[in-house]
């Protein structure tokens, strides 16, 4: 059973970007990725995901309706075992402390440093499934 990473972002091109960046890992079935374009859709996917499969949630901070910061405690309540890493386009001094205080396991700034994110995902995979 492959590990699952849920990516939450209201911009539809983000799914294609992640598929391109992680195509080798996805082809090798190292993990699967699912995409949600809103916080409510993400909560549905979190609730529907098999417990053992969902190992990480990557969520944009700024989304219409429910923000990523508002999603964070709800996702953590539904799945306290699953780390949530926030992604933001803004390099302000308030976002990181807000995200960490709300329970985020980390924060990436856009444009995403994909080699760094790949390393973070590798560490999460190792923690969830043991070294590959």
ABEGO torsion letter per residue (X at the ends): XBBBBBBBBABAAAAAAAAAAAAAAAAAGABBBBBBABAAAAAAAAAABBAAABABBBBBABBBEBBAAAAAAAAAAABAABBBBBBBABBBAAAAAAAAAAGBAEBBBOBBBAAAAAAAAAAAAAAAAEBX
